Amino acid sequence: MARLALENGLIFEGFAAGAEGTAEGEVVFSTSMTGYVETLTDPSYWGQIVVATHPHVGNHGVQRADRQRERIAAAGYVTADEDSPNSPGEDGWSLRRFLQDGGVVAASGLPTRDLALMIRKTGALRGVLTTEKASPKALLALARRVPAMSGRSLSHLVSVREPRVFGRSRRRVSLLDLGAKRALIDALIESGVSVKAFPSRASAATLLQEGPEAVVLSSGPGDPAAMRPEIETARELMRSGVPVLGICLGYQLLGLAAGASSVKLKFGHHGANHPVKDLQTGQVLITTQNHGFAIKAGSLPSSFRETHRSLNDGTLEGFKHGRVAGLQFHPEGAPGPREARELVRRFLNR
């Protein structure tokens, strides 16, 4: 048996589907219909218990090629139906084995769509997911002691420890790894550059010291407003004259560095089916998103041009200022459609 206890007093029971133990974190839902491996290994889910709204999860096992990082980032995983729990993928891992080997607590058999509707109504909730024996009172007390996501700087927990180089092109790009997915690095390489990834707290001078033709700030977990050193790095990069592209958390850091303000979204954007409108061309992109914070619309300086808006809730999704650009969504996909990868290529080859 596994139980999910939420800070609002509700407890849900299901079946254990991963490692034994107790996980804690902010409980969010993902609307992706595919790509559970990519979701679990996306560093932006660090410190979160992910509820999968798609009813069938696990039917094709786990392939190493789908992993965005080697280890699972999500704190816990909740599904409605653990489909074919022992079905191995091409590399021999079933989803259950993958979760067990990664030490990640998971539960199946929970009313995930009801959970998603509740979170939409109340907002993201703190919770604990456990296979251990404990009284309901004790579980609720644990859930209410889980740290809130606001005020937490987490990227240093998922970043590379030392600089790493990917690709062999003579054209070089520096990547501030705030929790980058492998797919972002692949998208950059496909655009014709090699990538040198740096730890999240690398200085602007370090990122610029080898003369890259551009700097990219990746996606990642946590509250951007709590990341003062990274905001200052973003500010210095914007002043350098080198082209800078921010993705998701990186976009938020650029916005804050410019003087904008950030807000905590009620339940965040998590999934691979979020429509975003390009305000210049009118094109609508179906995007992958994974963030709980956003740049407040109207808070950017007047010199910044808004480039993208969410068609779900009007959230600001992109901006441009000279040689600086930011995208709130994940143009690399993984999981989800890859149509927004063109924006990466366009930025690097303009």
Secondary structure, DSSP 8 states (H G I E B T S, - for coil): -EEEEETTS-EEEEEE-S-SSEEEEEEEEE--SS-HHHHHT-GGGBTEEEEE-SSEE-TT-B-GGG-SSSS--BSEEE-SEE-STT---TTSB-HHHHHHHTT-EEEESS-HHHHHHHHHHH--EEEEEESS---HHHHHHHHHHS--STT-B-GGGTS-SS-EEE---SSEEEEE-SS--HHHHHHHHHTT-EEEEE-TT--HHHHHTT--SEEEE---SB-GGG-HHHHHHHHHHHHH-S-EEEETHHHHHHHHHTT--EEEEEEEEEEEEEEEEETTT--EEEEEEEEEEEE-TT-S-TTSEEEEEETTT--EEEEEETTEEEESSBTT-SSS--TTHHHHHHHHT-
